[in-house]
Amino acid sequence: MSSQADPGRTTRHPVLVVGAGPAGLSAALALRAAGMPAVVLERRTAETVRPGSRAAYIHGASLRELERLSPGLGRGIADRGLMWATKRSFWAGHEVYTRTYPRYGKDGLPPFTSLPQVDTEDLMAAACREAGVEFHHGVEVKSAETTPDGVRLTDATGRTWEAEYAIAADGSRSPLREAVGIPLEGPRSRNTFVVVDLKDDPDHPVPLERVFHYKHPAVGGRNVLIVPFAGGWRVDLNLNVDDDPARFTSAEGLNRWISRVMPAAYGERVSWVSTYKFAQQVAADFTDAHGRVLLTGEASHLFAPFGARGMNSSIPDAVRAVQAVHDALSAGGGRAGAAAEIARFAAERREAALYNRGCASTALEHMVAQRPAVRLRRRMAVTLALAGQKAGAWLDSAPYGPKLAAKGAARKSY
Ligand SMILES: Cc1cc2nc3c(=O)[nH]c(=O)nc-3n(C[C@H](O)[C@H](O)[C@H](O)COP(=O)(O)OP(=O)(O)OC[C@H]3O[C@@H](n4cnc5c(N)ncnc54)[C@H](O)[C@@H]3O)c2cc1C
């Protein structure tokens, strides 16, 4: 459904969702699963295709959550994605770890899947349409005003939209977060990372393996991460602090370094390139002073992608926000009871975001090894791993940060 602007009419909604990325689509599905109307305002037109694989690594927990919200969706994403069965780590060209997992049977959801974010969003949007979500594309929310009774949004045409609650899923630059005056707090990485997508080349097949190189000798000792996804490969190059990123992102520069870490033909198969200094930021609060705007996804947190906690934590943010809004709207305790539900959401998801940022920071620090203690620990692990000890497993897993499944931490980590 697309919007028919009618400046004379302002309908009051129980809840409006702003943004149709993974957080907004999850919120919409959760609203419908709870039997509530779901209205989504999205700046992009319905035809706009966002570039880049971005959240290509989808945790099994996300698949299970999406399957719960919309039966068939988690499985559909898993079936469209791919699962690589082998992972390898190298140190300066020497293999320090390899492990191959048994192929999972298609009878259950896999432990993860690898699919470009745009494909995941397509499947989620189709599930939303199926569930009766009302989309208003081409609506750019410019400002938000909250009172103890609700929230009023104004879009770029001057049209106002009123609701009891708004779920801000409008991404890292979140106009809603800005409007209610909540800052993001935290640093950015000093190093730049070049991230490229490469189209599969059937004439030059590459084994479906995730490969991490510490100090790849063919690219001047920089770290390289190579991850397959359905239809292609994502390659991340970890630049040195004093590198000029332009040298690695020009057509010639790309060709030069890619053809040294992949079969040479892949140097000509770049479908997306981007550079990042990764932010490690969390919103100071996850709701406004009146508890009417609930921040979710990248509106509330930005993490380095090691450990894949961005989209994977945006889904439970959105689900928890919907639960809070649902409980607030049906709270017996009046306004105070409703406010308490929203405050609980804000506290829980902020705690989860701080935990996730801590994990991503550990992973980032391990990658760039600025601290002498980390450099020393990596060196010792390499010496042991090359002598055949188990330290290789640590070298392989450390660039992803702490494991998720620790008891009690699992809920927070998402
Ligand atoms: C290189 C890279 C790799 C990544 N890898 C992973 C990974 O493997 N796994 C993982 O979990 N995460 C990963 N992430 C993170 C993931 O991409 C994000 O966490 C995810 O996109 C956040 O979803 P979101 O819905 O909060 O925001 P977004 O995806 O940014 O969506 C926000 C939506 O809001 C809309 N919008 C913005 N402003 C307005 C407005 N004013 N009015 C209306 N609509 C508006 C936008 O058009 C957009 O559709 C990666 C990110 C990068 C950059």
The ligand as an ORCA input file, in Angstrom:
! r2SCAN-3c Opt
* xyz 0 1
  C      29.767     -3.863      5.968
  C      28.675     -4.249      6.924
  C      28.529     -5.574      7.261
  C      27.537     -5.962      8.144
  N      27.414     -7.292      8.443
  C      26.454     -7.687      9.313
  C      26.241     -9.082      9.571
  O      26.889     -9.965      8.974
  N      25.261     -9.428     10.457
  C      24.520     -8.467     11.120
  O      23.691     -8.827     11.964
  N      24.667     -7.147     10.844
  C      25.597     -6.733      9.969
  N      25.710     -5.408      9.651
  C      24.816     -4.419     10.283
  C      23.441     -4.331      9.619
  O      23.597     -3.970      8.255
  C      22.605     -3.292     10.363
  O      22.673     -3.579     11.750
  C      21.157     -3.277      9.949
  O      20.970     -2.773      8.642
  C      20.359     -2.369     10.907
  O      19.014     -2.402     10.547
  P      18.060     -1.169     10.854
  O      16.709     -1.608     10.390
  O      18.222     -0.727     12.252
  O      18.614      0.047      9.967
  P      18.687      0.202      8.402
  O      18.957     -1.095      7.747
  O      19.618      1.328      8.143
  O      17.209      0.647      7.984
  C      16.712      1.937      8.298
  C      15.538      2.238      7.377
  O      14.970      3.490      7.759
  C      14.735      4.274      6.612
  N      14.761      5.679      6.989
  C      15.848      6.407      7.346
  N      15.495      7.669      7.634
  C      14.146      7.735      7.494
  C      13.212      8.783      7.661
  N      13.586     10.016      8.008
  N      11.900      8.524      7.430
  C      11.495      7.272      7.053
  N      12.368      6.248      6.859
  C      13.678      6.482      7.094
  C      15.864      3.886      5.641
  O      15.534      4.182      4.300
  C      15.967      2.390      5.916
  O      15.100      1.638      5.095
  C      26.675     -4.993      8.736
  C      26.799     -3.656      8.366
  C      27.789     -3.286      7.463
  C      27.886     -1.853      7.080
*
